[in-house]
Amino acid sequence: MAIEPLPSDPALEPLAWTHPIVQEWFLSKFGSATEPQIAGWPAILRGDPTLIPELLCANALATRIPQPAPSPGLFS
């Protein structure tokens, strides 16, 4: 079974290094790559240690981490 390339689409450009099946899955699942992903993938492909922080993920994480209750009278 031959794999047909997806039609030319600007959203595919950052995913050009992936298999067409992965491109199709990624775009159907997420719609497009984020700017941090697009900026980080070349470093990952070079084998560089890479951390891609996402603002949305950081905000979501911050809302899920229980914050300690302030000590009474500590700052009064």
N, C-alpha and C positions, 0 to 999 in steps of 0.2 A: 504494500500500500504506500503510494507516494504521498508525501506531506506537501500540501500546497502552501506557499507563503501567503500571509494575510495581505489584503490590499494595502497600498501605501497609506500610512496614517501617521501624523506627527506624534501621536501617543506611543507609537511603536519604536521610535528612534532610540530612546534610552534602553529599550529592551532588545536591541538588534543583536546583542551577544547571546541571547537565549534561544532555545529551540522554539519553532513556531507554535507548538502545542503549549509550551509554557507562556508564551506571549498571549495566546488566546485566553488561557486560564487566568493569567494575571489581570488582563484588561476586563474580563467578565466579572472577576471577583472584586477588584479595587477601582476600576475605571481608568486610573492613570498612576504613574509613579509620582511621588512627592519630590520637591526640590532637594531635600536632604538625601533621598535615595539616589537621585540622578547624580548628585555631586559625589556620593560615596562609592557607588559601584565601580568606577574606574580603579580606585585604590584597592578595593576588594579583589578585583580581577588581576591586579599586579601582585597580589599576595601580601600587601601591606596590612599591618594590624589596623583595624578600622572600627570606630564606634560611630553609629549614626543616630544621634539624638533626635527625637521628634517632639516638637512642642506639644502636640496633642497627647502623646503618650506620657510626657512628663506631667502635664496637667492632670491626666486621668490617674496617674500613679499618686500624685500628691493628694488627690481627693480620697484615695483609698487607704492611705497610711493614717492610722489613728494618731491623733495628736494628744500628748499628755495634757491633762487638766492643769491649769495654772495653780500654783500653790497659793493658798489664801494669804494675803498680806505681803506677798513677796515683792510686788511692785506698787503697793499702795502708799 
